[in-house]
Amino acid sequence: MADYKNKNIVVIGLGKTGLSVVDFLVKKQANVKVIDTRANPAGAEHLDKNIPLHTGNLNQEWLNAADMIVISPGLAVKTSEIQTALSHGVEVVGDIELFVREANEQGKPVVAITGSNGKSTVTTLTAEMAKAQGLRVGMGGNIGIPALSLLNDDYDLYVLELSSFQLETTYSLKAAVATVLNVTEDHMNRYVDLEDYRQAKLRIYLNAKTAIVNAEDALTTEDGKQSAETQLSFAEHNADYWLKTENGKQYLMAKQEMILPCDALLLSGRHNYMNALASIALAQAVGVKTPAIQTALKGFGGLDHRFQVVHIANGVRWVNDSKATNVGSTVAALTGLQLEGRLHLLLGGDGKGADFTELASLINKPEIFCYCFGQDGAALAKLSSQSQLFETMEQAMSALRPQLKSGDMVLLSPACASLDQFTSFEKRGEEFTRLAKLG
C-alpha cells in the first residue's frame, strides 16, 4: 500500500474531486496544502480551516518544495509551473493514479472507459449490467462520484469513466478490461494535434488484461506502446461484437450468440447500438452473464442531455443532445437519423479550437435548417446555406418556432462546449427543455 504519511503533498484544484483528494490524503496522514488558481474556488467553504489554501495563481514555492503534486485534470502538466516542479524532482499525479494504486492493492477489478463520445452512456450501461448480475458496483471517475470517494465502500467491481485529461497523469492502471470507444477532434486548445490527444486516450490500455477496440475507428487500436493481453472488437460488421441483420430486423451479437433484438432496447439509433455492443463486451470481460446483460439493456433508457426527447407537441419532437460538446458527438447524432419532416438543428457555443468542416456534408441537405449561436456560431453558420446566426440559443429557438410543422424535429446537438454562455452542458440542456415547453 502506498505510504503518504508525513509526505508534503500539494493538491491543485478544489471542487468535488479536489476535496475527495484532500479527504483521502488527510486519512493517510499526509501534510496537505491546496492551491486553486481561481480567486474564489468552489468547495473552499468545505475545506478544513487547518489546511493551507493558496488562491489566484500557482504558488511555485509550494510546488517546488512538495514530495508530490496531485493535479486537477483541468490543468495541463505542460503548464510552466508544473514543468518547473518536475525539474525539481517532484512527482506529479492525478486523483485516478491515487485511486488505482489502492484498487490494485485490493485486487478489485477495474473496468476503464474513455472515448471522445458515448463514454458516459457506456459507463452507466456497463455498471447496470454488472449490478443486474448482483455485483456491488462502484461507478465514478469523470462521471458522478470522484474515484477516491468510491474507496469508502466495499465494492466487488469498479467501473470508471476516464477523460484524456485524467489519463495524462495515470501510470498504474491495470484494468481488467479497457476501451477507447472512438477518437474525434476535441480539446484541440489543450493538445498539439489529434495524435497528441489520441496518445492520451490510448494510455488506458497500459497493462490492461483485455482491450476492447472500435473496429470502425483505427485510432482506437493499440499502437504497440500499450500491452493488453487480449484484444476484442466491436463494429457493425466484421468484429467480435456486431450487428446482425435478418429479415429486416437487427440483433446485438456477441460472436455467434444473439444477445437481444435491437427493437427490444429503450435506446435507439446506430450510435446507441454501438454503445450497447461496447458495453456487452466490457461486461462479458468481467464475467457478467447474458441474462443480466439482457435485463440491463431492456431497462436502460439513456442519460439526460444525450439525445433525449424532452417534449412532443403538435407532432414536433424536441430533442436535447446538449452533451454533444464536440463535432464527433454531433456527427454521431446526425448519422442515420430518421426524419419524418424537417430537422431544425441548434448549433453553437465554444468549439474549443475544433475544425467544424466534417459537419458540412451532413447538414447541407434540403430538409435540414441550422440555427447557430454563441462564440463559434458564425463559423458554424458558414457550413450551410440554410443557416441563420443568432447571439443566443433563446433567440434561435424563438426564430425557429414559427417554422415548425407536424413531423419536424428540433435538435439541440451543438458540437460545442457550453461555457461561453452557460455554466455547464446540463444547464444548457435544461434551458433548452424549458424553452421547448413554452409553446
N, C-alpha and C positions, 0 to 999 in steps of 0.2 A: 504494500500500500504506500502510495506517495506520501512523503513526510513534509508537511508545510509548517510544522511547529517552529515558532520564533523566526521564521523567514520574513524578510521585508518585502511585502507584495503590494504593488500599486495596481488598483483596479481603475481602468479608464471607461467611463460611461456609467450612468445610473439607469433609471428605468427599471422595469421588471427583471431583466436579465442581469443588470449590474448589481441590483440588490440581492439576487439569488447567489451571485458570486461572493459578495461580501458575507452573506449568511454562512455559506459553505466554508469560507476561509477562517471566519471567526471560530466556528466549531472546531476547526483544525488547529486553533491556537496560533495562527499567523499574526504578524504585525501588519495591519492593513491601513493603507491610505487610499483615498479616492480622488480622481481627477475627472471633471466634466468640463468640456470646452464651452458649454452653454453657461450664460450668466446665472440663469435660474433653472437648473435642471429638474426635470420631472423625477419625482421619487426622493428628492433631497429631504423632504419632511419625514420620511420613514427611516432615514439613516441614523444609526446610534450617534448621539452627540459626542461620544468619546472617540469617534473615528475621524481623523483629519480629512477635510474636504477642501480641495482647491478648484475654483471655478473660473471660467472665462478664457482659459488657454491651457496649453500643456506645460506643466512645471518640469523643465528639463533637469533641474537639480534632483527632484524626487525620482525621476525616471532613471537617471544615471546611477543613483545610489541603491536601486532596488535589486533584490535577488531574482524577482520575476515580475513581469508586467502581464496582466490579464486584460487584453484589449477588446473594446467593443467591436462587433462586426462592422459597424458603420465607419470605423476609422481604418484607413489602409495602412498596412505595415510599411508601405513605401513612404509614408509621411516622414519628413526630415527629422523630427524629434525622436521618432521611433528608431530610425536608422542610426542616429547618434547613440541611443541607448544600447542598441545591438552591438555597436562598435566598442562599447564598454563591457561587453560580455554578458549583458542582461538577457535572460530567457524571456521570449515573448510568445504567449499562447492565448487562446480564446477559451470561452466557457465550455465549449464542446470538448476540447482537449482535457480539461479537468474532469469532465463527466466520464469520458471513455476510459480514462485511467482507472476510475472507480469501478466502472462496469466490467472492465477486463479482470479486475481482482475478484469481483463477484462471480464471474463466469456466466453472466446472463447474456443471452444472445441479443444482438442489436440488428434491426432492420434499418438501413440507411437509404434515404431517398433524396435525390436532387434532380434538377432539370429547370429549364427556363420557364416551362408552363406545365400545369397539371399536378405539381408535386403535393399541394395541399389535399387535393381530391384523392390521389393515390395513397398518401399517408393515412388519411382518415379511413378510407375503404379497407386498406390492409389491416389497420387496427381493429376495425369492426369484424373482419373475418376471423382474426385471432381470438377476439372476445367471444364470438359465436362458438368457438371450439372449447370455451371455458377457461381460457388463459387470462391471467391478470396482466393487463397491458398498460404500460406507461408510454403515452404518446406526447411528444413535445418537440422542443428544439426551436425551429423557426416558425412553429405554429403552436398557439396555445400556451402551454406551460414551459417555462425555461427548463432546459435539460437537467440542470443541477437540482432543481426542485423535485424532480422525479425520484431522486435518491432517498427522499423522506418516506417513501412507501416501499413495500416488498412486492416487486413485480416479477413475473415469470419472463417477460419479454419487453424490450424497448423498441418502439417504432419512432424514428426520428426523421423529421423534415429538416434538411440542411441546405443552407444557401451557399453560394460560391464564396461569399464573404466569410462565413463560418469555417468553411473547409480550408481557407488560406492558412489558418492558424491551428489546424488539427493535424496531429502527427501520429497518434497511437491508435487510431480507429482500426478495429479488426472485425468488420461487420460479418455477421453470419450470411447476410445477403445485402447487396447494394445495387442501386440502379442510377443511371443518368437517363432520364426519360427522353430528353431532347435538348438540343443546344441551338438557340437562335439569339440574334443580337439583343443584348440587354446590358445595362450598366456600362455602356461604352464611354461614359465620363469617368470611369474608375480604371478600366483595363486598356492596355495598349492597343489591342485589336481582338478580334473574335477568338483567335487561337490562345491568347493570354487568358481570356475568360474561360475557354474550354478546359485549359490545363488546371484551373482552379476547381472546376467541376469534377474532372477525372480523378482528383485526389481521393474521392470517395471509395474507389476500387482498391486502394492500397491495402494489402494484406486481407482482403475480403475472401471469404470461403467461396461464395458464388456471386458472379456479376450478371445482372440482367440488362441486356443492351437492346436498343431500338434498332431493329434491322432495316428500318426505313431512314435512319439518320446515322450516317457513318461517323459523325462527330461524337456519338455516344460510346463508341467502341474503344476499348483499351488500346494504347499505342505503344505498348512494350515497356513503359516505365512502371506500370502497375503489375500486380501479382496475384490476381484472383485465381483460385484453384480451378473453378469451373465457370464456363460462360454459357448462358442461355439467352434466347432472344424472343422478342415479341414484334409482331407486324401483322398487316392484313394477310399477307401471303408469305410462304417460304420462311417460316420461323417456328420455334418450338411452341409458342403460344400465338394462335392465329384465328382468323375469322373464316368459318366455312359457310358457303352459300349453297343452299339446296332448295329447290322448288320455290325460289323467291324469298326464302327466309334465311336469316343469318344466325350463326351459332358461335358462341365463345368456346374455343377448343384449347385443351392442354395436351399437346402432341395428338394422340388419336382419341383422347377422352373428350366427349362432349360435356361441357360444364353446364351451359344454360343457353336457351334461345335468347337472342338479343331483345326480342319484344317482351321478355319476362322481366327486364330491368326497368326500374323507375328512371334511370338515366337514359338519355337519348343522344344521338349524334355520333359520328365516326370517332371524333376525338375522345369521347367518353368510353367508347368500346375499346379504344387503345389503352385508356386509363384502367379499364376493368381487366384487360389481359395482363398488364404490368402488375396489378395488384394480385391476381391469381398466381402469377409466377413467384412473387415475393412471399406470399402466404404459404404456398406449397414448399418453398425452400426451407421454411422453419417448421414444417410438419403439420400444417393445418390441412384437415381433410376436406374432401369435396362437399359433404353435406353442410358444413359450417360456411364454406365459401359461398354456396348457393343461397343459404339463409341471409348472409350479409348483402349479397348482390340484389336480392329481391327487395330488401328493406331500405336500401340506401338511396335517398332522394337527392343527393348532391349537397353542396355547400352554398351558403349565402354569397351573393355577388359573383357567382360563377354560372353564367348562362341560366339565370334564374327567372322564370316567368313570375313577375310581381303583380301584374294587373291585366285583366282581359275585359274590354268594354267595346260595345258596338262592332264586334268582330275583329278588333285590333288587339294584338298581343304586344305587351310592353315587357322587354327582356333586359334584366340587369346583369351585365357582364363586366362590372366595374373592376374586377380583379384582372382584367386584360390590360396590364400595365406595360406591355411591350408589344412589338409588332407581331412576334410569333404567336402570341395568345389570340390576337385578333384574327390572324390568318387561320388559326385552328377553328375559331368560331364561324368564320365565313365559308370554310371549305365544306362542301357537301350540305350546305344549309338548304332546308326545304322551305320554299316560299309559296304561298297561295297568291298573294298580291305583290305589293311593292315593299322594299326594305328602306326604312328611314334610319340611317346609321349615324350615331353621335360619335365623333372622333375628337380627341384633343387633350391637352394637358402638357406635362413636361416629358418630352421624348427622351430625355437622358442621353442625348447625342446620337440617337439611333438613325439609321437610314430607312426611310418610310417607303422607298420605291417598290418593295415587294408587294405592297397593298394595291398598287395601281391596277394590275391585271384583274384583281378580284372585285374591285369596286367600280370599274368602268363598264357597267352593264346598264341596259335601259331601265331595269326595274330597281336600281339602287340609287338613292339620293343621300348625299352626305351633308351633315351639319357640323361644322368644325368650330372649335372654340379653344380658348386658353393660350398658353405660352407658345405652343407649336401649331396652333390652329391654322395659321397662314400657310405653313409648309404642307400640311395635310390637304388643305383646300386645293392646292395646285395639282393634286394627283388625279382629279376627276373634273370633267366639265360640268357635272351635275352636283357641284358643291357650293355651299354658302358659308360665309365666315361670320362668326359672332364673337363677342367678347366673353360671354359666359354660357354655361350649359343651360341655364334657365331661359336665356334669350333664344337659344337654339330650339328648345322644346316649345316655346311659345310660337315660334315661326313654323314649326312642322305640324302643329296640331290641326290647323285648318285644312291641311293637305290630305288628312287621313281618310281612308275608305276601308270598308269591311274586307278582311283578308290580309291587310297590311301588318307589318311588324315594325315596332320601334325598338331598336337595339342600341344600348349603350355598351360599346366594346371599344374603348377609347385609344388603345395602342400606346398609351402614355401613363406615366405616374400622375398622381392627383395633387401633389404638394404645391403646385403653383396657385391653386385656388381652394383646396380642401386640406384638412388635417390628415386625411387617410383615404385609401380607396373605399373603405367601408362608409365613411361619411358621404363620399361622392355617390355611392350606390344608394344610400338612404335618402339623399336629396332627390335623386332620380325617381325613386319609388314614390316619394311624397308628391312630386310634381306630376307623375304619371296618373295618380289617383285624383287629381284636381278636376279633370274634365269628365 
